[in-house]
Amino acid sequence: MATVAQPCPSWTSGSVPLSKRLTRRRFRGRINSLTRLTPQAALVQAPPPPSAPRDNSSIQVLTLSRANDLQAEARAMTRAANASVYNPQLIASMYGSQPAKVVRRTLQIVVALGSFGLKLLLDQRNGALDKNRRVRASELKNIFTKLGPTFVKLGQGLSTRPDICPPEYLEELSELQDGLPTFPDEEAFACIERELGLSLDSIFSSISPSPIAAASLGQVYKAQLKYSGRLVAVKVQRPGIEEAIGLDFYLIRGLGFFINKYVDIITSDVVALIDEFARRVFQELNYVQEGQNARRFKKLYADKEDICVPDVFWDYTSAKVLTMEWVDGVKLNEQEAIERQGLKVLDLVNTGIQCSLRQLLEYGYFHADPHPGNLLATPEGKLAFLDFGMMSETPEEARSAIIGHVVHLVNRDYEAMARDYYALDFLSPDVDVSPIVPALRDFFDDALNYTVSELNFKTLVDGLGNVLYQFPFNVPAYYALILRSLTVLEGLALYADPNFKVLAASYPYFAKRLLTDPNPYLRDALIELLFQDGRFRWGRLENLLVQGRMDRDFSAKEALQPVLKVLLSPDGEELRTLVIKEAVQVTEAFTLSTISDTYKSVPDFMKTLVFNGNANGPIIMSEVETQNMIELRDQVFRIWGLLQSSNDFDPDLLLPILQVLQQPEARRLGERVMGGITQRLAARFLQQILRVPTPST
């Protein structure tokens, strides 16, 4: 049983002496096969295969196991009770009394960033600002790396802000890696013992003598648990990291006050933005919080058989030590290694795209840092997600607004697209969107000349980024991270297939959501997509069904019933009018096209005898009109065939529809449809009777 331990060294509690008895030699004799690590080592282990149905005794065991797990998590939270929380006032009081340390770090930052600013000034004076933008962006990336963890995190944050940075800077900063040197293994092992209150000998039967992965905030070791023999990944926080980050944010916050007071061109509260970013970074320093993030992510998304999410060993986790399951895997950008395992990169990327769409638009809780090192292919063909320190959430109202935004894009309704930015919280309500509409039209009219299968997502994001950069947008963190997530996945896929397009891979999910989701906003978006200028676009419905059926969660039953509910709702009069009109046209198409087909099957002598040789048979229609009728009928047949061939199609699913049709509103709708059909066919009949025979020559 783990006991509550004292926290590792931190800037809030002072330095703790390093244990003298701990040496590297102590662990070399116990690493055995763990030292033979491949570059493809990963941090998680695939969950066991599904088991047979459980009896009562197994359910009791699971219940007990879950209770024990919750108790272990509670103990881990107790160990993390003293974890540092961002407190700008406390930081200010601490470093206000350490002028030497503040001056030394200030000089480091000023020299690094000052030289960069001087280069920008010279570029501007020489008219080379645009020409050298790519070079300067690369230089800034290197400067942030040299300045340490705080600036690496700052650069990664800026890489998701197209409203602040030009596209070249977004691309370069997105490549920032946590490439900092490792810290001594003795310090890491001492931290584990202090945090958990146990000796390494009592926890692990073996542990790797050096880290198998390192990042800006910590480094990872591979170990074997003594009590169970399970292989685990042990992440240990970098000593003194809180102090370093606290000092940097103290200085950056001071700069924020200066900008708020003297720089009029920036209207946002810079200090508030810095404080929010600092809170997120300090949250990453609490590894118990990261473990809880991983647990929540697993609960939401590991229900799919091709997704692997690590679990946490709470008895060996604290604020500065995180122990998780282990699996050997391959980074998603290592195509050759993946193919040697008999796997396909594109299959894994498609799995990632579908999971990302569920994260962003279904549950709203998503992995905010899906770079190639955090996405791994397991030997079983699963996609493993790693590193849950940085997570984000999409507000519920924004999830539907994003799908509606896609509908407006497909319809080229740029006025509606511009208004969407209010709902997405890009713009304050007092901003006039009319100047934005021409910019959207100029870019998207050109981009949408490509088909969905041809449109490159990165090109779309870069173009949208240029629009956002030109206007007073304030891009919410969740939206910027969405763009980054999907861009990363498309970039990985392009290694395997230069023609891969993330939009084409995403379309089945959007189609499924539009066809099946009862959300009122999405129902309105579907109606908007299917009806234009009072006409129903059967081709678009057919395309939605073709694409939607590609999503494995598509349900024909769900696609039918919500539509009826909208149609028969008290607010559905406008829709009912359109449906009646379309139902009349479809019925007429079925009737007249069937008559036309029947006539074509009649022998020629019968045509001459019965219809006096009239080439059009018993009805007067032009060849074009006849062909349009036949095409409409065939299209409706195809749509019905798509529904019938769906995996979950069952004639019984029509029973609830028949029950709905018993409602008074449905009967009135049916009467109106029949009345329209009767009038339309009567008009055709009269036209036939009153027609003037073609004079003979």
Secondary structure, 3 states (H helix, E strand, C coil): CCCCCCCCCECCCECCCCCCCCCHHHHHCCCHHHHCCCCCEECCCCCCCCCCCCCHHHHHHHHHHHHHHHHHHHHHHHHCCCCCCCCHHHHHHHHCCCHHHHHHHHHHHHHHHHHHHHHHHHHHHCCCCCCCHHHHHHHHHHHHHHHCHHHHHHHHHHCCCCCCCCHHHHHHHCCCCCCCCCCCHHHHHHHHHHHHCCCHHHHEEEECCCCCEECCCEEEEEEEECCCCCEEEEEEECCCHHHHHHHHHHHHHHHHHHHHHHCCCCCCCHHHHHHHHHHHHHHHCCHHHHHHHHHHHHHHHCCCCCEECCCECHHHCCCCEEEEECEECEECCCHHHHHHCCCCHHHHHHHHHHHHHHHHHHHCEEECCCCHHHEEECCCCCEEECCCCCEEECCHHHHHHHHHHHHHHHCCCHHHHHHHHHHCCCCCCCCCCCCHHHHHHHHHHHHCCCCCCCCCHHHHHHHHHHHHHHCCCCCCHHHHHHHHHHHHHHHHHHHHCCCCCHHHHHHHHHHHHHHHCCCHHHHHHHHHHHEECCEECHHHHHHHHHHHCCCCCCCHHHHHHHHHHHHCCCCCHHHHHHHHHHHHHHHHHHHHHHHHHHHHHCCHHHHHHHHCCCCCCCCCCCHHHHHHHHHHHHHHHHHHHHHHCCCCCCHHHHHHHHHHHCCHHHHHHHHHHHHHHHHHHHHHHHHHHCCCCCCCC
